[in-house]
Amino acid sequence: LTDALKPAPALPKPETKAITADERAALLADLKGDNKARRSLALHRFPAVQPNDAKAEVEAELLRFLKDEDQFARQFAAKGLAVWGGKDSVEPLIKPLDDTAFPARWGAIEALGHLKDARAAEPLAKLVADRKDAHQVSTSLKALGATAEDAVLKLITHEKPEVRRDACQILKVIATKKSEAALAKASSDRDSLTAMFAKEALKTAKGGQ
C-alpha cells in the first residue's frame, strides 16, 4: 500500500558540461577504438558532455553500442543518447525495452523520456500494463507529457488495479480535457486507490487544455 501511494519522481535533466573540440575528438576516437577500457570510459563520459556540432557523429557511434554484449555498455549508450540522440535514436531505443538486463532496459526507458518523441508512448505504456519497471516507466511517460496521454488513458480500464492506479497517477501529471470523461468514470472505480488517484487526475484534466 505504501509503494502504491508513492508517485514516480520527475525525470531529472542530464547535467552536462562543455568540453573542447580536442577533448571531444579524443573521446570519439576512444569510442571508435579497439581499447575496451578506453571505450568504456568514453561511454561513461558522453552522457555528461554538452552536445555540439558533432552530435550526429556521436549519435551514430552510441547507437552501435545499444547492441553491445556488455549490459553496462548498452546502458551508457542509452544514457548518452538521452543527451546526443534525436529522432533517429527513438526506434533503436524502443528495441531494448525488452532487454533481459535491467541496467540496459532502464537506460533506454530514461532516454526515451528525455527525447520526448510520441513514438515511445505506446511501447512504454505496454510496460506499465505488463507491470515491468513501472516506476521508471511512469517517470518517462510523465516526461513525455500530453503526447503520452492517449496511450496511458487506455490503461485506466485495465483488469489489474495496480495498472489502473499507475495510469491515474501518470495522468495526474499529463492529463488534458480529453481525459476528463474517462477519469470521471474511474473516480468510482471498485478499487479505492484507483478511485482516489482518478479524482486527483481529474483535477488536472479539468485544468488542462
C-alpha positions in Angstrom: 0.0 0.0 0.0 2.8 2.4 0.9 4.5 1.9 -2.5 1.2 2.4 -4.3 0.9 5.8 -2.7 4.3 7.0 -3.8 4.3 8.8 -7.2 7.2 8.3 -9.5 9.6 11.2 -9.3 10.2 13.7 -12.1 12.8 12.8 -14.7 15.9 14.7 -13.8 17.5 16.7 -16.6 21.0 15.3 -17.5 23.8 17.5 -16.1 26.2 18.2 -18.9 29.2 20.5 -19.4 31.0 21.8 -22.5 34.4 20.3 -23.5 36.9 21.5 -26.1 36.9 20.3 -29.6 40.1 18.4 -29.0 38.7 16.6 -25.9 35.6 15.7 -27.9 37.7 14.3 -30.7 39.7 12.3 -28.3 36.6 10.8 -26.7 35.2 10.0 -30.1 38.4 8.3 -31.1 38.3 6.2 -27.9 34.7 5.3 -28.7 35.7 4.0 -32.1 38.9 2.4 -31.0 39.9 -1.2 -30.0 40.9 -0.5 -26.4 37.9 -1.8 -24.4 38.8 0.2 -21.2 39.1 3.5 -23.1 35.8 2.7 -25.0 34.1 2.1 -21.6 35.4 5.4 -20.2 34.2 7.3 -23.3 30.8 5.7 -23.0 30.6 6.8 -19.3 31.6 10.4 -20.2 29.4 11.2 -23.1 26.2 11.3 -21.1 27.7 14.2 -19.2 29.1 16.1 -22.2 27.2 19.0 -23.7 26.3 18.3 -27.3 27.9 20.3 -30.1 28.3 20.3 -33.9 29.5 16.7 -33.8 26.1 15.5 -32.5 25.2 13.3 -35.5 28.6 11.6 -35.5 28.4 10.9 -31.7 24.8 9.7 -32.0 25.8 7.2 -34.7 28.6 5.7 -32.6 26.4 5.5 -29.5 23.7 3.7 -31.5 26.2 0.9 -32.3 26.7 0.2 -28.6 23.0 -0.5 -28.0 23.7 -3.9 -29.4 26.9 -4.5 -27.4 27.3 -7.7 -25.5 28.1 -5.8 -22.3 24.9 -4.7 -20.5 26.6 -1.6 -19.0 27.8 -0.6 -22.4 24.2 -0.8 -23.6 23.1 1.2 -20.5 25.6 4.1 -21.0 25.0 4.2 -24.7 21.3 4.8 -24.0 22.2 7.4 -21.4 24.4 9.1 -23.9 21.6 9.1 -26.5 19.4 10.9 -24.0 21.8 13.8 -24.5 23.2 13.3 -28.0 20.3 11.4 -29.6 17.5 12.7 -31.9 14.6 11.3 -33.9 16.9 8.6 -35.4 17.5 7.2 -31.9 13.9 6.6 -30.9 13.2 3.3 -32.7 16.6 1.8 -31.7 15.9 2.8 -28.1 12.5 1.2 -28.2 14.0 -2.2 -29.0 15.9 -2.5 -25.7 12.7 -2.2 -23.7 12.6 -6.0 -23.7 16.3 -6.3 -22.8 16.8 -9.0 -20.2 19.4 -6.9 -18.4 17.7 -4.2 -16.3 20.5 -1.6 -16.5 20.2 -1.6 -20.3 16.5 -1.5 -20.1 16.3 1.3 -17.6 18.8 3.3 -19.6 16.6 3.0 -22.7 13.4 3.9 -20.7 15.1 7.0 -19.3 16.5 8.1 -22.7 13.0 7.8 -24.3 11.7 10.1 -21.6 14.3 12.7 -22.4 13.8 12.5 -26.2 10.0 13.2 -25.8 9.0 11.5 -29.0 5.4 10.3 -29.3 6.5 7.0 -30.8 7.7 5.9 -27.4 4.3 6.3 -25.7 2.7 3.0 -26.7 5.8 0.8 -26.0 6.3 2.5 -22.6 2.6 2.2 -21.7 2.8 -1.5 -22.6 5.4 -1.9 -19.9 3.1 -0.3 -17.4 0.4 -2.9 -18.4 3.0 -5.7 -18.0 3.9 -4.4 -14.5 7.5 -4.2 -15.7 9.8 -1.4 -14.5 6.6 0.5 -13.6 8.4 3.2 -11.5 10.9 4.0 -14.2 8.3 3.9 -17.0 5.9 6.1 -15.1 8.6 8.7 -14.8 9.4 8.7 -18.5 5.7 8.8 -19.5 5.2 11.8 -17.4 8.2 13.4 -19.1 6.6 12.7 -22.5 3.6 14.9 -21.4 0.4 15.1 -23.4 1.9 13.1 -26.3 1.6 10.0 -24.0 -2.0 10.8 -22.9 -3.8 8.5 -25.3 -1.6 5.5 -24.6 -1.9 5.9 -20.8 -5.6 6.6 -21.0 -6.2 3.1 -22.4 -4.8 1.7 -19.1 -7.4 3.1 -16.7 -9.8 0.3 -17.6 -7.2 -2.4 -17.3 -8.2 -5.6 -15.4 -5.4 -5.2 -12.9 -6.0 -2.5 -10.3 -2.2 -1.8 -10.0 -2.1 -0.8 -13.6 -5.2 1.4 -13.3 -3.5 3.1 -10.3 -0.3 3.7 -12.2 -2.2 5.1 -15.1 -4.2 7.5 -13.0 -1.0 8.7 -11.2 0.6 9.4 -14.6 -2.5 11.2 -15.8 -2.4 13.4 -12.7 0.7 15.0 -14.4 -0.1 14.8 -18.1 -4.0 14.8 -18.4 -5.8 17.3 -20.6 -9.5 17.8 -21.1 -9.7 14.8 -23.4 -9.2 12.5 -20.3 -11.9 14.2 -18.3 -14.8 11.9 -19.1 -12.8 8.7 -18.6 -11.3 9.9 -15.3 -14.7 10.9 -14.0 -15.9 7.4 -14.6 -12.7 6.0 -13.0 -13.4 8.1 -9.9 -15.9 5.5 -8.9 -13.6 2.5 -9.6 -14.2 -0.5 -7.4 -10.6 -0.2 -6.3 -10.4 2.5 -3.7 -6.9 3.6 -4.6 -7.7 3.8 -8.3 -10.7 5.9 -7.5 -8.7 8.2 -5.3 -5.9 8.7 -7.9 -8.5 9.2 -10.6 -10.1 12.0 -8.7 -6.7 13.7 -8.3 -6.0 13.2 -12.1 -9.4 14.6 -12.9 -8.4 18.0 -11.3 -5.5 18.1 -13.7 -7.8 17.2 -16.7 -10.2 19.9 -15.8 -7.5 22.5 -15.7 -5.9 21.1 -18.9 -6.2 22.3 -22.5 
